[in-house]
């Protein structure tokens, strides 16, 4: 999923469904279509409307590249963090312990020692151990300033790189443990939160230049558990994550007002969900971001389709209910009703079957809303979801 351009938001052919469309085009409409197809030049908007799937793929590629870029920034930061073990080396640790010039009986304040590696330390000692407050400077310009315990960085400290990036927080055994911060203004990345052995662990917050942010849970450096990601244009996702991907149950709201609440797998809508657009809503099953399986679509004029979907379009049999109360049950292909069931017996059988499927659908709606409220707790705001027939407020009634 990702942000989409304004042209795509204004009109999405997949979402603007055709209810009770005619089986055949008349000659006049065919003439119009032929005249359009014969045009040599098309406007950008016409190209978008005539190739919606290609355009959506381009948008996904664009957003994937932006996400990849931000992930690389984080990986580079993490790589530098792990380079700490090349900084706090074992050779430097034992070098002063084996030197006889240090007394183990008292602290020597602000003594400076030059290591064989070219690094230097100025600060407190306990015998041959860096112990207390002190500053370690390495030949490449990296500086650690903070507390030490028996030769190891332990306690509050700050690690600064020549680029200006710095890490500060609580160190233990030369690694960030507990609360810590990362500030990489060169790459526009900052983090505040908990760490365990140099990895983000527990609650934290990331921010990027431009306004993107993530606040939520981490496990071993990955977004894992409950979290909220907000994009530059105000689009946000709030829900479950796994291995840095949207995965599980969550609520996604686009900047143009479109909404989806339901199940996700590998950053795509998979499972049961409720979608709301400015022209209607869909309640049903998804596969890889497309309506697939049984679902119900209602447009703003209260026309309704209850039936099966495949690849985002009506497929197999379903029930068409117009706002005047008239009902048709039949078989569809590509959002078009291709065969109406006229046999009374078959009509009744299919009608009962659809009634059962709609009832199951309604039970899933209640389950989804109850689950999201339980999952997000006080962080969940019913006002985020537009007032509609299937509002989260309905589940308590």
URSUL-V257953 format. One record per residue. N is the residue number from 1. RES is the residue in three letters. OMEGA is omega in degrees with one decimal (999 if undefined). BURIAL is # if it has 24 or more other ideal C-beta (glycine too) atoms within 12 Angstrom, else .. D_LAST is the distance of its C-alpha to the last C-alpha in whole Angstrom. Layout:
N|RES|OMEGA|BURIAL|D_LAST / N|RES|OMEGA|BURIAL|D_LAST
This chain:
1|UNK|177.7|#|33 / 2|UNK|178.5|#|34 / 3|UNK|-179.1|#|35 / 4|UNK|-179.0|#|36 / 5|UNK|-176.1|.|38 / 6|UNK|-178.7|.|37 / 7|UNK|-179.0|.|39 / 8|UNK|-177.8|#|37 / 9|UNK|-176.5|#|34 / 10|UNK|-177.0|.|35 / 11|UNK|177.1|.|35 / 12|UNK|-175.6|#|34 / 13|UNK|-178.7|.|35 / 14|UNK|-175.0|#|33 / 15|UNK|178.5|#|30 / 16|UNK|-170.7|.|31 / 17|UNK|179.7|#|31 / 18|UNK|178.3|.|33 / 19|UNK|180.0|#|31 / 20|UNK|179.6|#|34 / 21|UNK|178.8|#|37 / 22|UNK|-178.4|.|40 / 23|UNK|-176.7|.|42 / 24|UNK|175.3|.|45 / 25|UNK|173.7|.|46 / 26|UNK|-174.3|.|49 / 27|UNK|-179.2|.|52 / 28|UNK|-180.0|.|51 / 29|UNK|178.6|.|48 / 30|UNK|179.0|.|50 / 31|UNK|178.9|.|53 / 32|UNK|-179.8|.|51 / 33|UNK|-179.1|.|50 / 34|UNK|179.9|.|53 / 35|UNK|178.7|.|54 / 36|UNK|-177.5|.|52 / 37|UNK|-178.3|.|53 / 38|UNK|178.9|.|56 / 39|UNK|-177.6|.|56 / 40|UNK|-176.6|.|58 / 41|UNK|178.2|.|56 / 42|UNK|174.3|.|52 / 43|UNK|179.8|.|50 / 44|UNK|179.7|.|48 / 45|UNK|179.1|.|45 / 46|UNK|177.7|.|46 / 47|UNK|179.0|.|47 / 48|UNK|-176.5|#|43 / 49|UNK|-179.0|.|42 / 50|UNK|179.1|.|44 / 51|UNK|-175.1|.|44 / 52|UNK|-177.8|#|40 / 53|UNK|178.6|.|40 / 54|UNK|-178.9|.|43 / 55|UNK|178.1|#|42 / 56|UNK|178.0|#|39 / 57|UNK|177.7|.|41 / 58|UNK|178.1|.|43 / 59|UNK|179.3|#|40 / 60|UNK|178.4|.|39 / 61|UNK|179.6|.|43 / 62|UNK|-178.6|.|43 / 63|UNK|175.9|#|40 / 64|UNK|178.5|.|41 / 65|UNK|178.2|.|44 / 66|UNK|178.4|.|43 / 67|UNK|178.7|#|41 / 68|UNK|-179.6|.|44 / 69|UNK|179.9|.|46 / 70|UNK|178.2|#|43 / 71|UNK|179.1|#|44 / 72|UNK|176.6|.|47 / 73|UNK|179.8|#|47 / 74|UNK|-179.4|#|45 / 75|UNK|177.8|.|48 / 76|UNK|176.7|.|51 / 77|UNK|-179.1|#|49 / 78|UNK|178.6|#|49 / 79|UNK|178.7|.|52 / 80|UNK|-179.9|#|54 / 81|UNK|179.3|#|52 / 82|UNK|176.3|.|53 / 83|UNK|176.3|.|57 / 84|UNK|-177.9|#|57 / 85|UNK|172.4|.|58 / 86|UNK|179.1|.|61 / 87|UNK|178.7|#|61 / 88|UNK|-172.0|#|61 / 89|UNK|178.1|.|64 / 90|UNK|-179.5|.|65 / 91|UNK|178.2|.|69 / 92|UNK|-179.2|#|68 / 93|UNK|-175.4|#|67 / 94|UNK|-175.3|.|70 / 95|UNK|-177.1|.|72 / 96|UNK|177.9|#|72 / 97|UNK|-177.2|#|72 / 98|UNK|179.3|.|75 / 99|UNK|-174.8|.|77 / 100|UNK|-177.1|.|79 / 101|UNK|-177.8|.|79 / 102|UNK|177.5|#|76 / 103|UNK|179.3|.|76 / 104|UNK|-172.5|.|73 / 105|UNK|-175.2|.|74 / 106|UNK|176.3|.|73 / 107|UNK|174.8|.|70 / 108|UNK|-173.6|#|72 / 109|UNK|174.1|.|70 / 110|UNK|170.6|.|70 / 111|UNK|-178.1|#|73 / 112|UNK|177.6|.|73 / 113|UNK|178.1|#|73 / 114|UNK|-178.0|.|74 / 115|UNK|178.0|#|73 / 116|UNK|-179.4|.|75 / 117|UNK|-176.3|.|72 / 118|UNK|177.2|.|72 / 119|UNK|177.5|#|69 / 120|UNK|178.8|.|70 / 121|UNK|174.8|#|68 / 122|UNK|-180.0|#|68 / 123|UNK|-175.2|#|67 / 124|UNK|-178.8|#|67 / 125|UNK|165.8|#|68 / 126|UNK|-171.4|#|69 / 127|UNK|179.6|#|72 / 128|UNK|-178.3|#|71 / 129|UNK|165.2|#|67 / 130|UNK|-171.1|#|66 / 131|UNK|-174.2|#|64 / 132|UNK|-179.3|#|62 / 133|UNK|179.7|#|62 / 134|UNK|-178.3|#|63 / 135|UNK|178.3|#|63 / 136|UNK|-179.6|#|64 / 137|UNK|-179.4|#|65 / 138|UNK|-175.0|#|66 / 139|UNK|-179.0|.|68 / 140|UNK|175.5|.|66 / 141|UNK|177.3|.|64 / 142|UNK|-175.9|#|61 / 143|UNK|168.8|#|61 / 144|UNK|178.6|#|59 / 145|UNK|-178.1|#|59 / 146|UNK|-173.2|#|58 / 147|UNK|-178.8|#|58 / 148|UNK|174.4|#|60 / 149|UNK|178.6|#|60 / 150|UNK|172.9|#|63 / 151|UNK|-177.5|#|64 / 152|UNK|173.6|#|60 / 153|UNK|-176.1|#|58 / 154|UNK|-175.6|#|55 / 155|UNK|-179.0|#|53 / 156|UNK|-179.5|#|52 / 157|UNK|179.5|#|54 / 158|UNK|-180.0|#|54 / 159|UNK|-174.7|#|55 / 160|UNK|178.6|#|57 / 161|UNK|-178.6|#|58 / 162|UNK|-179.4|.|60 / 163|UNK|-176.2|.|58 / 164|UNK|175.0|.|56 / 165|UNK|176.8|#|53 / 166|UNK|176.4|#|53 / 167|UNK|176.3|#|50 / 168|UNK|-179.0|#|50 / 169|UNK|-178.1|#|48 / 170|UNK|-180.0|#|49 / 171|UNK|172.5|#|51 / 172|UNK|-176.2|#|52 / 173|UNK|177.4|.|55 / 174|UNK|-178.3|#|56 / 175|UNK|175.1|#|52 / 176|UNK|177.3|#|49 / 177|UNK|-174.2|#|47 / 178|UNK|-178.0|#|44 / 179|UNK|177.8|#|43 / 180|UNK|-179.2|#|45 / 181|UNK|173.3|#|45 / 182|UNK|178.1|#|47 / 183|UNK|179.3|#|48 / 184|UNK|-175.4|#|49 / 185|UNK|178.4|.|50 / 186|UNK|179.7|.|52 / 187|UNK|178.0|#|50 / 188|UNK|-177.3|#|47 / 189|UNK|175.6|#|45 / 190|UNK|179.2|#|44 / 191|UNK|173.5|#|42 / 192|UNK|178.5|#|41 / 193|UNK|-174.2|#|39 / 194|UNK|-178.9|#|40 / 195|UNK|171.1|#|43 / 196|UNK|-178.4|#|45 / 197|UNK|177.1|.|48 / 198|UNK|177.9|#|48 / 199|UNK|176.8|#|45 / 200|UNK|-175.6|#|41 / 201|UNK|-177.7|#|39 / 202|UNK|-174.6|#|36 / 203|UNK|178.4|#|34 / 204|UNK|178.6|#|36 / 205|UNK|175.7|#|36 / 206|UNK|174.7|#|38 / 207|UNK|177.1|#|39 / 208|UNK|174.3|#|41 / 209|UNK|-177.3|.|44 / 210|UNK|174.8|.|42 / 211|UNK|176.9|.|38 / 212|UNK|179.5|#|37 / 213|UNK|173.3|#|35 / 214|UNK|175.2|#|34 / 215|UNK|-178.1|#|32 / 216|UNK|-173.5|#|31 / 217|UNK|178.0|#|32 / 218|UNK|169.8|#|36 / 219|UNK|178.2|#|38 / 220|UNK|175.0|.|42 / 221|UNK|-179.2|#|41 / 222|UNK|171.7|#|39 / 223|UNK|-174.1|#|35 / 224|UNK|-177.0|#|33 / 225|UNK|-177.2|#|30 / 226|UNK|178.2|#|27 / 227|UNK|179.3|#|29 / 228|UNK|177.6|#|28 / 229|UNK|179.3|#|31 / 230|UNK|178.6|#|31 / 231|UNK|-174.6|#|34 / 232|UNK|-175.1|.|36 / 233|UNK|179.0|.|35 / 234|UNK|172.6|.|31 / 235|UNK|178.5|#|30 / 236|UNK|171.6|#|28 / 237|UNK|178.5|#|27 / 238|UNK|-178.4|#|25 / 239|UNK|-173.5|#|24 / 240|UNK|177.9|#|27 / 241|UNK|173.0|#|30 / 242|UNK|177.4|#|33 / 243|UNK|177.1|.|37 / 244|UNK|-179.2|#|36 / 245|UNK|171.9|#|34 / 246|UNK|-172.4|#|30 / 247|UNK|-178.7|#|29 / 248|UNK|-178.4|#|26 / 249|UNK|-180.0|#|23 / 250|UNK|-177.0|#|22 / 251|UNK|-178.1|#|22 / 252|UNK|179.1|#|24 / 253|UNK|179.8|#|25 / 254|UNK|-179.2|#|28 / 255|UNK|-178.9|.|30 / 256|UNK|175.4|.|29 / 257|UNK|177.9|.|26 / 258|UNK|-175.9|#|25 / 259|UNK|172.4|#|22 / 260|UNK|173.8|#|22 / 261|UNK|-177.1|#|19 / 262|UNK|-172.0|#|20 / 263|UNK|-178.7|#|23 / 264|UNK|172.6|#|27 / 265|UNK|-179.8|#|30 / 266|UNK|175.2|.|34 / 267|UNK|176.9|#|32 / 268|UNK|176.3|#|31 / 269|UNK|179.6|#|28 / 270|UNK|-177.1|#|28 / 271|UNK|-176.3|#|25 / 272|UNK|179.1|#|22 / 273|UNK|178.3|#|20 / 274|UNK|178.4|#|19 / 275|UNK|-179.9|#|21 / 276|UNK|174.5|#|21 / 277|UNK|178.5|#|24 / 278|UNK|-179.4|.|25 / 279|UNK|-179.7|#|26 / 280|UNK|-179.4|#|23 / 281|UNK|179.6|#|21 / 282|UNK|178.9|#|21 / 283|UNK|-177.8|#|19 / 284|UNK|-172.6|#|22 / 285|UNK|179.2|#|24 / 286|UNK|169.0|#|27 / 287|UNK|178.5|#|31 / 288|UNK|176.0|.|33 / 289|UNK|-178.5|#|31 / 290|UNK|176.2|#|31 / 291|UNK|-172.6|#|28 / 292|UNK|-174.5|#|30 / 293|UNK|-178.8|#|28 / 294|UNK|177.4|#|26 / 295|UNK|-178.5|#|23 / 296|UNK|175.3|#|22 / 297|UNK|178.3|#|23 / 298|UNK|177.1|#|22 / 299|UNK|-175.1|#|24 / 300|UNK|177.4|.|24 / 301|UNK|178.8|.|25 / 302|UNK|167.1|.|22 / 303|UNK|-170.9|#|25 / 304|UNK|170.0|#|24 / 305|UNK|177.0|#|26 / 306|UNK|-177.1|#|24 / 307|UNK|-173.6|#|27 / 308|UNK|-176.9|#|29 / 309|UNK|173.0|#|30 / 310|UNK|178.9|#|33 / 311|UNK|175.6|.|35 / 312|UNK|-177.2|#|32 / 313|UNK|176.5|#|33 / 314|UNK|-179.2|#|32 / 315|UNK|-179.4|#|34 / 316|UNK|-172.0|#|34 / 317|UNK|179.8|#|32 / 318|UNK|-177.1|#|29 / 319|UNK|177.6|#|28 / 320|UNK|-179.9|#|28 / 321|UNK|179.6|#|26 / 322|UNK|-176.5|.|27 / 323|UNK|176.2|.|26 / 324|UNK|176.9|.|28 / 325|UNK|180.0|.|26 / 326|UNK|-174.6|.|29 / 327|UNK|171.9|#|29 / 328|UNK|174.2|#|32 / 329|UNK|-178.4|#|32 / 330|UNK|-178.5|#|34 / 331|UNK|-175.6|#|36 / 332|UNK|175.5|#|36 / 333|UNK|177.8|.|38 / 334|UNK|178.4|.|37 / 335|UNK|-178.8|#|34 / 336|UNK|176.6|#|37 / 337|UNK|-174.2|#|36 / 338|UNK|-179.3|.|40 / 339|UNK|179.1|.|39 / 340|UNK|177.5|.|37 / 341|UNK|-178.5|#|37 / 342|UNK|178.7|.|39 / 343|UNK|-173.9|.|39 / 344|UNK|-180.0|.|37 / 345|UNK|-179.4|.|37 / 346|UNK|178.9|.|36 / 347|UNK|-177.9|.|33 / 348|UNK|179.6|.|32 / 349|UNK|-179.3|.|32 / 350|UNK|-179.8|#|31 / 351|UNK|177.6|#|28 / 352|UNK|179.5|.|27 / 353|UNK|179.1|#|27 / 354|UNK|176.9|#|25 / 355|UNK|178.6|.|22 / 356|UNK|-180.0|.|22 / 357|UNK|178.0|#|22 / 358|UNK|178.5|#|19 / 359|UNK|176.9|.|17 / 360|UNK|177.9|.|18 / 361|UNK|-179.0|#|18 / 362|UNK|176.3|#|14 / 363|UNK|179.6|.|14 / 364|UNK|177.7|#|16 / 365|UNK|-180.0|#|13 / 366|UNK|179.9|#|11 / 367|UNK|-178.8|#|14 / 368|UNK|-178.3|#|15 / 369|UNK|177.6|#|13 / 370|UNK|-179.3|.|12 / 371|UNK|-178.2|#|16 / 372|UNK|178.0|#|17 / 373|UNK|178.5|#|15 / 374|UNK|-177.4|.|17 / 375|UNK|-174.5|#|20 / 376|UNK|176.4|#|20 / 377|UNK|-177.7|.|19 / 378|UNK|179.6|.|19 / 379|UNK|-178.1|.|21 / 380|UNK|-178.0|#|18 / 381|UNK|-179.9|.|17 / 382|UNK|-179.3|.|14 / 383|UNK|178.5|.|17 / 384|UNK|-178.6|#|19 / 385|UNK|-178.5|#|17 / 386|UNK|173.0|#|17 / 387|UNK|-179.3|.|15 / 388|UNK|-174.7|#|14 / 389|UNK|-175.8|.|13 / 390|UNK|-179.2|#|12 / 391|UNK|177.4|.|11 / 392|UNK|179.2|#|10 / 393|UNK|-175.0|.|8 / 394|UNK|-170.7|.|5 / 395|UNK|-179.7|#|6 / 396|UNK|-176.5|.|4 / 397|UNK|999|.|0
